[in-house]
Amino acid sequence: MKKFEGFKPETIDFMWELRMNNSKEWMDQNRDRYKEVLKDPFDAFAAELAELSPMFCGEKSKYSVSRINRDIRYTKDKSPYRPNRWVVFYDEKYRGTEWKEHPSFYFELMPEGYSHGLGMWCAKPSFLTAYRKKIDSNPAAFQRLAKKIDKDPLFRLEGEEYKKIKNESLDPLSQLWYKKKDVLMVAGGELEDIIFSPDLPQYLAKEWSRLKGMYGFLSEIEVE
């Protein structure tokens, strides 16, 4: 696999064109181009960042890169391809798609920008119950973790919330975390110079290392 040299303007051009021409006919005519400007560079990027995963995960992690094909069996949108690409990094003990129910780091590249951070997108109710129980077991320790991220200039807390779940004994900041259905720490924006730099994997590994404490907290959660 070639060394990651940064994404190119041609990568972004391809993603825009795919969004505007999302059809099998167009892709068949541009498949070699897809491999050259998007697939191969992204795969090289993901592999290089995986080598740096001990910086943010504490140990070598597994990773999964999104497929270009969309599953359109149960969606109204029948566009066959994704005009974006993402990779997730997660604990090596998980198999298949189990990572979706647990904390993972992610990076997503889109035609108009990028997004990255740490989160849980498909956590089961049983896991979220255990998450709240862990907060309840040591509110002060969790508050310190939450404050560190709240003061971070890069990441912001996002995700859907339960309307009825709350613990008024917690401080206001911890209460925001407590009622989350999707626990997401997100950064990103419009396309910047770092996206086109070979230093992108090192940049992300360094930034994600600031989330290592919360990743450890979430990774230790055990469902009874």
N, C-alpha and C positions, 0 to 999 in steps of 0.2 A: 504494500500500500504506500502511495506517495505521501510525503510529509505535508502537513497542512500549511498552506502559505497565505491563509486569509481568504475570505470570500471575495469574489470579483464583482464589478458592476454588472458583468454578464449574468451572474447568478441572479441578481435582483431583476434584471430585464426578463430573464426566462420565467421567473415566478409571476411577474405582471402579465406576461403574454399568456401563460397558462391560465391565469384567472379569467382573462378575456376570451380565451379560445379553449374552454374546458371540454374537449371531446376526444374520442379515441382516434379519430382521423388526424387531428392536429398532433397528438402525442406520437402517433406512428411515424409522422414525418419529422419529429424532433427528438426521437428517443436517444440518438447518439449525443445530441446536444445536452439533453437532460443528464445523461451519465457524466459528461465532461464538466459541466458548469455547476451542477447541483449535487447529484448523488455521490460522486467520488470525493469532492471536497468536503461534503458534510460527513461522510463516513470517516475520512481522515481526521477531521476535527473531533468527532465523537471518540475515536480511539485514543487520540492524544490526551483529551480531557480525562478519559477513564484512567490513564496512567497516573494522573495527578489526584485521583479521587481520595487517597489517604489524607490529603490536606483538608478536605471538607467532610468526609465520611468517617475518618479515623482509621480506615482500612480500605483495601482495594474493593471497588464495587462492581457490580454487573451493570450493564446498560442496554437500552433498547432504543432503536431509531425507528421513527414512524415510516410506514409504507406510503408510497405515492398514491396507491389505489385506495379509494374510499369504499366502505361497506355501505352500499346504497339500498340494501334490501328493505330496510324499515324507515327510510327517510323520504321526506317530500322532495328534498334537493337531490336530483339524480346526476349531478355533476360527478363524473367518474374519478376525478383526481383531486388531490389536495394541493392548493397553491402555496402551501407552507410546509415546513419540515421541523420536527422536534426530536429531542433525545432526552431520555430520563436516566438517572443514575440511582441505584437502589441496592439494598442489602442483598448479598449473594445467596442468602438462604431462601429467597422467594423464587418460586417457579412460575413459568408462564406469565400470566397477567396478574398474579397475586400482588405485584408491586402497586397496583392501582389502589389497593386498600390500605397502604402504608405510606409513610413519609418518603418522598423522593425529591432529588434535585432535578431541575429541568432547564433546558434552553430551547427557545422556539424562534425560528427565523421566518419572517413574513415579508411580503413585498414592500410594505410600508414601514417596517420597523422590526423590533425584536422584543422578547420578554424572557425573563429568567428568574430563578429563585428556588424556593423550597415549599412543598405543600403536600396535601392529601386531597385527592379529587373524588375518590369513590369509597371513602371509609364507611364500613358498615355501622349501623346503630350500636352494635355491641362494642365495637372499637371506640366509638365516641363516648359511650357510657364509661368505658375504662379510662379514657382520656380525662373526662371530668373528675372521675374518682381520684386519679393521680394528682390533679390540681388540688383537690380537696385535702389530700394527704399531707401536703406541704405548701400552703399558699404563699408563704414568704419566699421560698426558693423559686416558685414559678413567677412570682412578681418580679424578682431580679432578672429572670430571663426575658420576660415581657418588656421590662423597662429598657433593657439593652437594645432590643429590636426597635422599640418605639423611638429611641433616640438616634437610631441609625439613619444617616442621611440618604441612604440608597433604597432600602427596602420598606415596603408598606404592607400592612395587614389587610387582606381581602378575603372574600369568600362569603357564601350564603350563611344566614343565621337561623337558628330555631327561634320562634317568636315567644314561646312559653317557658323555655328553659332558662333559669337564672340562679344565681347564688348571691344574694345581697350582702352576705358577710364578706365578700371579696372586695378589694379595691376596684374602682371604676375601670382601670385599664385591664385587669385580669378578667373582669366580667365580660369585656368585649371578646376575649379569647374563649371564655367558658361556653358561650352560646353558639359558637361557630359550628356549622355543618360541614363546611369546607375550610380547612385551615391552610391559608395561603400567604406566603411571604414573597412579594413580587417586586421586581424592578424591571426597568426597560424603557423604551421610548422609540423615537425615530432613529433611522439609520445614522450611525456615528462612525468615526474613523476606526475605532477599535474593531468593528465588524470586518473590516477589510485588512486587518493586521494579522500576521502569523502569531502574535502574542495573545490572541483572544482566549485560548484555553488557559493560559497562565493567569490572565486577568480574571476570568470567571472563578478559577480555583481559589484565588486570593480573596475575592469578594465573598464567595460562599463560605469560606472558613469562618466568617463572622457569624454565621448561622449554625455553627457546629454544636453549640450548647443546646439550642432548641431541637436540633436534629437528634441529639443524644436523648433528650427528654422524650420525644415522640417515639423513638426507636425502642425505648425501654418499656413501652406500654404493653401489658399482657392482658389478653381477654380471658376472663374466667369461664 
